[in-house]
Amino acid sequence: MQNPMESMLEQGLEELGLSLDQEQQLKLLRYVKQMQRWNKTYNLTAITKPQDMLVQHILDSLAVVPYLKNLLANKQKAVTLVDVGTGAGLPGVVLAIVNAQWELLCIDSVEKKTAFIQQMRGVLELPNLNVSHSRVQDLDPLGCDVLISRAFSSLENIIKWCGNHVAPGGYIVAMKGQLPTEELEQLSGQSGWEVERLISIDVPFLDAERCLVLLKNKVAHEYP
């Protein structure tokens, strides 16, 4: 007989139209357990209950997967994604579990959080997951296909601090709550970047607004 967490995850995957095998589902649930355990000492997240973590962290991160698959469907080479301001590895760890062909780099300036992600790389057997304890502004250009952020900063700052890490034709995918109307208005002066799509997303079991902002890198940027 399934426990409530397993049932909730299965139902959430069904609502999102995602098919994960049993091993992937077990890894997601183990990730929640590890997050809860580490959280008691290292305060990784303000969310403490396992079921809340499953909904607000795991299912919230999974909700972006169908759109990422769409964006990356025609890539003929290895796909690289950078998760900036990753915190406890969200959504980076989840994305690494979902697709072993995606190379994930999680970046955060807080050492205890990157230490946790490094531990998850081993515990969850995720060779496609890498981590960097640094400020994204201090790194050399990474040339990634997708740079994703979840509650990291304003759209303007994400472009300013992270835009040079996205390959020409690549994307910034910003995970937001409500539609960030004011932030979008502030992008009028950002040449070379185009708001390609605004997507309203539904997270199973979550009564809150969520949206994605897809920004496309239209030209090769020259950054100082």
N, C-alpha and C positions, 0 to 999 in steps of 0.2 A: 504493500500500500504506500502511495506517495505521501511525502510530508508536504505541508502547506507551501513551503518555499519552492519545491519542485513543481507543484501544480501551478503556482502563480507564474513561474518562469515559463512553463509550457504554454499557458494561456496567453501570456504576453507575447511570446514568439509567434503564436498563431495569429494574434491580432495585427502584428507588424508584418505578417507575410514572410517570416524568416524561417528557414529550415536549418537547424543545427543538430549535429549528431549527439549521442549521449555523452561522449567524452567532452565535447565543447560545453554542453550544459553543465556537466559536473565541474568543469574548470571555472565557469562563471560563479557557481555556488561556493566553490572553495575560495575564490577571490573575495566574496562577501565575508566568509568566515575569517579569513586572514585580515581583512580590513577592520572587522569588528575587534579582533584580538589586538592588533597593533594600535587601534584607536584608543584603547584604555590607557596606554602609556604615552603615545606620541601625538594624540589629538590630531589625527589626519583629516577628520571631517566632523562637522557639527551634528551630522545625522548619526544616531547611535543604534537604533533598532534595526535588526537584520531585514525585516520586511520593508522598512522604509528605505534602506540602502538598496535593496533589490529594485524598488520602483524608481526612486529619485536618482540613483546612480547608474545601475545596470540597464534597466529598460530605457531610461532617458538616453543613455549612450547608444543602445541598440537601435533606437528610433532613427538615427542618422544613417544607418548602414545601407538601406535600399537606395538612398540618394547618392552615397559614395560609390556604390556598385555601378550605378548609372553613369556617373562622371568618368569612372575609370574603365568602363567596359571595353573601350577600343584601344587601350594601351597594349602595345606589343612587347614591352620590356618590363623588367621588374618595377614595381610601383613603390614609391616612397612617400610616406605620410609623416608629418611632424605635428605632434600635439604640444602646443605651447601653453605654459601655465597649467600643466597637467595635474597638479595637486597629487592626489593618491593614485593617479594613473587613469584619469577619466577624461576623454573616452579611450585613450591610447591602449591600455591593457585589454579592454573589451574588444577593440578592433583587431588587436593581435590574435586574440582567441578566435574571433569569427573568421578570419581569412589568413591562413598561413603564408599566402603569396604576397601579402602586403608587408613591407618593411616599415616598422614603426619606430620613431624616435620620440621619446617623451622628455620634455624639457621643463625644469622647474628650478627656481633659485633657492628653495628650501631643502636643505640637505636631508632631513629626516624623511621627507616625502620621496626624494629620489632613491634613498636607501631602501625604502619599502618597495618601490617599483623594481629595483635591482633584485631584491629578494623574490618578488613575484616571477621574475624571469626564470629563476631556477625552480621554484616550488611548482609553478604551473607548466614548466617545460615549454617555454616560448622563445626559441632561438631567433625569431623574427622581431623580438622586442629589445630595444636599446634605450638607454637613459643618459641624460646629461644634466649634471648639477651645475647650472650656469644661468646667466641672464641671456635671453635670446638675442638682445642687442649686441652682445659681446662676441657672438660666434661668427665665423666666416660663412659666406653664403652656402646654403645647403643644397640648393637646386632640387627641391622636393616637388612632387606632383600636386600634393595637397597639403596645405597647412591648416590645421583645424584648431579652433579655440572654443572653450566652454566657459562662459562667464569670466573671461580673462581681462578684457579692457574694451574701450570704445572702438568702433570700426576704424576711425581715423588713426588711433594709436596702433592698432594691429597692423595697418598698412605701413605706418611710419617705422615701427620697430621690427616688423617681420616680413615686409613685402620683398626685401632683397633675397629672402630664402626660397622664394617660389620661382620655379622655372617658367620661362615664357610659355604662355598657353595654359599654365597651371592655375590652381584655385586657392583662395582663402575661403574656408567654410567656417562661418561664425555661428555658433550655437547660442541662441538668445531666448529670453522669455517672451515678453510682449514684443511686437514689431517695433524696432528702434527707430521711430520716425525722425527724431531730432538728429540722431547719429547719421542717418542716411542723408539728411539735408546737408550735413557738414562735409560730405564727400565730394561736393561739386568741384572742388579745386584739385582733386586727386587724379591728375592725368595718368593715363596708362592703365587705369583700373576701371572695370565696368561691373556694375551690379547686374549680373546675368539673370538672377532669379531670387525671388523671395518665396519661401515655402513654409506654410503653416503645418506643423506636425502634431500628431496626437500620440501621447505616451500612455500606454495602458495603465489603468488604475490611478492615474494622476489627474486631478482636477485643477489644472493650471495651464496657462498659455505657453506654447513653445513654438519657436520658428527658427528657420535657417536662413542665413544670408550668404548667397554664393557670389563671390567677387572673382572676376577673371583677370588674370595678368595679360594685358593685350600687347605689351611690348617688352623688350628686354630693357630692364632699368639699369641706369648707371648710378650707383650709390656712392657717396663719399666714404 
